[in-house]
Structure formats: C-alpha cells, structure tokens
Amino acid sequence: MEAMEAIMTRRSIRRYTGEQVSPELERKLLEAGMAAPSASNRQPWHFIVVRSRETLDRIPEYHRYSKMLREASLAVVVCGDNKVQTTDFWAQDCSAATENMLVAANALGLGAVWLGVHPKEETVSKTRALLGIPGHVTPLCIVSVGYPAEEKPPGNRYDESRVHGEKW
Ligand SMILES: Cc1cc2nc3c(=O)[nH]c(=O)nc-3n(C[C@H](O)[C@H](O)[C@H](O)COP(=O)(O)O)c2cc1C
C-alpha cells in the first residue's frame, strides 16, 4: 500500500476475526514503531508484546475502553523509559512510534486501535502491576491488534479553519 493511502485509510479497528497474527507481521509492526523520530534520537521506547489470552482478558477488568482486547490476537504495550528520556519528550517519542505501528498495521491488512494509558495514573499503575513494568518506565498506551472483522470508511477530516497562513 502506498504511504498516503495507508495514512488516509487508517481507522480504529475494534472487531477482529480471531485469526492469529504471525511473528513475521508482529516483527514488521515493531520495526515500524522503532523507525519513528524521537527527541535527540534517544529512542526511549520499550514494546511489551502480549499474546497470552489470560493477560489480554485481564486488561478490560481495569481499562474501561479496552473490551476489544478479548478478541485481539495480540497487544503491544508501548512504554517510555524515563531514564533514557528524562523530559516530557518521551511521550511524544512513544506517540510517534505508536502512530507508525497503526499505519503499518493498516498497510499490512491488520486492524488496530490505540488504547490510552498515560496520563491516567490508576491505569498506569495497574498496567505496571500486571506486566511487571519497573518504576522508571511508563506505559503510554496499548495497541490492540488483530485481523479486521469490521470495515470503516476513511475519515475526511481536512478542516480549512484549522489552517493558518503565516500567522494565527
Ligand atoms: C491518546 C488516545 C487514546 C485513545 N484511547 C482509546 C481507548 O482507550 N479505547 C478506544 O477504543 N479507542 C481509543 N482511542 C482511539 C480513538 O477513539 C480514535 O482514534 C478516534 O475516535 C478517531 O477514530 P479513528 O482512529 O477511527 O480515526 C484513543 C486514541 C488516542 C490518540
């Protein structure tokens, strides 16, 4: 898929067929994540790949908007290492990695959705506890991934009123 098409047709996919995502495609998603730009090229990310059905089912018990994980083939928990990037840039770095993975998933025929974690403190601490994430690492979000069992039309969000020529 051409890059513009992959960006413009990406949507949040919350229904999955149950078919397993191969380790090869998982690797491509992670490569896309790690290809993201980051402040001073620090690359402060860590990616926890969760395939365990038991663990995937535990997340919706504390994360209200993550029920689709019960159908997902895998989830990638995107985390920032606050020792590698000590400023707030870690969240932007990890967001860039997350969006890269969402676009790559679309290009690879997968469906995915971003599930917010940081800055919701309770969700952060429950995710830390569930996955054994150390204190200097913060989970930014969870990316739910599977083969799509729903189709969504591309969004059309271009809004001229949000574009400012030269000055506000
Ligand atoms: C920071 C962030 C947090 C999000 N958290 C959730 C979430 O917890 N659960 C969910 O189903 N979708 C979540 N989403 C997905 C948004 O709901 C979705 O991107 C938005 O409605 C636009 O739809 P689209 O992705 O299909 O274009 C999140 C997206 C972002 C960027």
Ligand as a Chemical Component Dictionary entry (heavy atoms), coordinates in Angstrom:
data_LIG
# 
_chem_comp.id                   LIG 
_chem_comp.type                 NON-POLYMER 
_chem_comp.pdbx_formal_charge   0 
_chem_comp.three_letter_code    LIG 
# 
loop_
_chem_comp_atom.comp_id 
_chem_comp_atom.atom_id 
_chem_comp_atom.alt_atom_id 
_chem_comp_atom.type_symbol 
_chem_comp_atom.charge 
_chem_comp_atom.model_Cartn_x 
_chem_comp_atom.model_Cartn_y 
_chem_comp_atom.model_Cartn_z 
_chem_comp_atom.pdbx_ordinal 
LIG C1  C1  C 0 -4.434  9.162 23.080 1  
LIG C2  C2  C 0 -5.510  8.249 22.534 2  
LIG C3  C3  C 0 -6.211  7.429 23.403 3  
LIG C4  C4  C 0 -7.194  6.563 22.907 4  
LIG N1  N1  N 0 -7.813  5.699 23.784 5  
LIG C5  C5  C 0 -8.736  4.836 23.294 6  
LIG C6  C6  C 0 -9.302  3.849 24.162 7  
LIG O1  O1  O 0 -8.976  3.776 25.346 8  
LIG N2  N2  N 0 -10.211 2.988 23.643 9  
LIG C7  C7  C 0 -10.587 3.043 22.313 10 
LIG O2  O2  O 0 -11.414 2.221 21.908 11 
LIG N3  N3  N 0 -10.045 3.960 21.459 12 
LIG C8  C8  C 0 -9.131  4.835 21.913 13 
LIG N4  N4  N 0 -8.526  5.728 21.063 14 
LIG C9  C9  C 0 -8.920  5.765 19.637 15 
LIG C10 C10 C 0 -9.801  6.975 19.315 16 
LIG O3  O3  O 0 -11.076 6.789 19.898 17 
LIG C11 C11 C 0 -9.895  7.137 17.786 18 
LIG O4  O4  O 0 -8.611  7.336 17.254 19 
LIG C12 C12 C 0 -10.781 8.305 17.386 20 
LIG O5  O5  O 0 -12.125 8.068 17.762 21 
LIG C13 C13 C 0 -10.746 8.564 15.874 22 
LIG O6  O6  O 0 -11.161 7.410 15.147 23 
LIG P1  P1  P 0 -10.202 6.684 14.089 24 
LIG O7  O7  O 0 -8.977  6.225 14.831 25 
LIG O8  O8  O 0 -11.005 5.531 13.548 26 
LIG O9  O9  O 0 -9.841  7.658 13.023 27 
LIG C14 C14 C 0 -7.530  6.572 21.519 28 
LIG C15 C15 C 0 -6.804  7.409 20.654 29 
LIG C16 C16 C 0 -5.791  8.217 21.147 30 
LIG C17 C17 C 0 -4.976  9.049 20.185 31 
# 
loop_
_chem_comp_bond.comp_id 
_chem_comp_bond.atom_id_1 
_chem_comp_bond.atom_id_2 
_chem_comp_bond.value_order 
_chem_comp_bond.pdbx_ordinal 
LIG C1  C2  SING 1  
LIG C2  C3  SING 2  
LIG C2  C16 DOUB 3  
LIG C3  C4  DOUB 4  
LIG C4  N1  SING 5  
LIG C4  C14 SING 6  
LIG N1  C5  DOUB 7  
LIG C5  C6  SING 8  
LIG C5  C8  SING 9  
LIG C6  O1  DOUB 10 
LIG C6  N2  SING 11 
LIG N2  C7  SING 12 
LIG C7  O2  DOUB 13 
LIG C7  N3  SING 14 
LIG N3  C8  DOUB 15 
LIG C8  N4  SING 16 
LIG N4  C9  SING 17 
LIG N4  C14 SING 18 
LIG C9  C10 SING 19 
LIG C10 O3  SING 20 
LIG C10 C11 SING 21 
LIG C11 O4  SING 22 
LIG C11 C12 SING 23 
LIG C12 O5  SING 24 
LIG C12 C13 SING 25 
LIG C13 O6  SING 26 
LIG O6  P1  SING 27 
LIG P1  O7  DOUB 28 
LIG P1  O8  SING 29 
LIG P1  O9  SING 30 
LIG C14 C15 DOUB 31 
LIG C15 C16 SING 32 
LIG C16 C17 SING 33 
# 
